[in-house]
Amino acid sequence: MSPKLARCMVNLSHIKEDQLLLDPFCGTGGILIEGAMIGTKLIGSDINWKMKNGTLINLDYCSDIDYCNICENDFEAHHIDVRELKLYKKVDAVVTDPPYGISTSTGGEKSGKIFHQFLESIDYNMKENAYLCIAHPHYLDIDPFLNELGFKLLERHKIKMHKSLTRIISVIKKTN
Ligand SMILES: C[S@@+](CC[C@H](N)C(=O)[O-])C[C@H]1O[C@@H](n2cnc3c(N)ncnc32)[C@H](O)[C@@H]1O
């Protein structure tokens, strides 16, 4: 994901300085780095420990540079499957780019199933009225999952990547 799109998604999540941002499919931390630049506190997690370590290295680097607004106490990263994620504190916003199974691995799970299971588990980790900004492929209809789990869709934007993939950015609010 480009830094520009990552920053755009962070902004769409309504997160403010000093609030807590979570990316549960953090990869090497592209989205979290954009959060760092606007001074949010950060939690990343990933099923792949190498990715989790990459995030920690990148955020550690950010904490040493002036234009990033974080210090080493402001971030943490965990090696965990999103379906088992139960944080000890609820977050103000979730911004994430789950795997579609094209260039990034879903760990053998069907992409639609991962999105459903992700939404089920993320609900527990979000504060009341928290926002979720998520990227998903055009061919995956996440609306039935949103309706089933009590999430409200607020905005939707389309980005054409190439002839067989349009990326959809959905901004969603937890309503329960
Ligand atoms: C599209 S990448 C995220 C890229 C990230 N936005 C970045 O800029 O670096 C998706 C990530 O999801 C992770 N992943 C796949 N299945 C997962 C699961 N069940 N729980 C947590 N992470 C998972 C993969 O290891 C991969 O790092």
The ligand as a MOL file (V3000), in Angstrom:
LIG
                    3D

  0  0  0     0  0            999 V3000
M  V30 BEGIN CTAB
M  V30 COUNTS 27 29 0 0 0
M  V30 BEGIN ATOM
M  V30 1 C -1.8880 -6.8290 2.6900 0
M  V30 2 S -0.7470 -7.3030 3.9530 0 CHG=1
M  V30 3 C -0.7330 -5.8290 4.9120 0
M  V30 4 C 0.2120 -4.8140 4.3550 0
M  V30 5 C 0.3830 -3.5860 5.2320 0
M  V30 6 N -0.7830 -2.7210 5.0900 0
M  V30 7 C 1.6520 -2.8110 4.8730 0
M  V30 8 O 1.5460 -1.7020 4.3240 0
M  V30 9 O 2.7500 -3.3370 5.1200 0 CHG=-1
M  V30 10 C -1.6890 -8.4250 4.8880 0
M  V30 11 C -0.9990 -9.0460 6.1170 0
M  V30 12 O -1.9690 -9.8710 6.7690 0
M  V30 13 C -1.2810 -10.9200 7.4260 0
M  V30 14 N -2.2790 -11.9680 7.7520 0
M  V30 15 C -2.8290 -12.9180 6.9460 0
M  V30 16 N -3.7460 -13.6500 7.6180 0
M  V30 17 C -3.7740 -13.1500 8.8920 0
M  V30 18 C -4.5100 -13.4760 10.0720 0
M  V30 19 N -5.4090 -14.4750 10.0940 0
M  V30 20 N -4.3070 -12.7340 11.1940 0
M  V30 21 C -3.3920 -11.7120 11.2030 0
M  V30 22 N -2.6480 -11.3740 10.1210 0
M  V30 23 C -2.8390 -12.0780 8.9850 0
M  V30 24 C -0.1830 -11.3250 6.4530 0
M  V30 25 O 0.8900 -11.9470 7.1480 0
M  V30 26 C 0.2050 -9.9510 5.8360 0
M  V30 27 O 1.3250 -9.4080 6.5090 0
M  V30 END ATOM
M  V30 BEGIN BOND
M  V30 1 1 1 2
M  V30 2 1 2 3
M  V30 3 1 2 10
M  V30 4 1 3 4
M  V30 5 1 4 5
M  V30 6 1 5 6
M  V30 7 1 5 7
M  V30 8 2 7 8
M  V30 9 1 7 9
M  V30 10 1 10 11
M  V30 11 1 11 12
M  V30 12 1 11 26
M  V30 13 1 12 13
M  V30 14 1 13 14
M  V30 15 1 13 24
M  V30 16 1 14 15
M  V30 17 1 14 23
M  V30 18 2 15 16
M  V30 19 1 16 17
M  V30 20 1 17 18
M  V30 21 2 17 23
M  V30 22 1 18 19
M  V30 23 2 18 20
M  V30 24 1 20 21
M  V30 25 2 21 22
M  V30 26 1 22 23
M  V30 27 1 24 25
M  V30 28 1 24 26
M  V30 29 1 26 27
M  V30 END BOND
M  V30 END CTAB
M  END
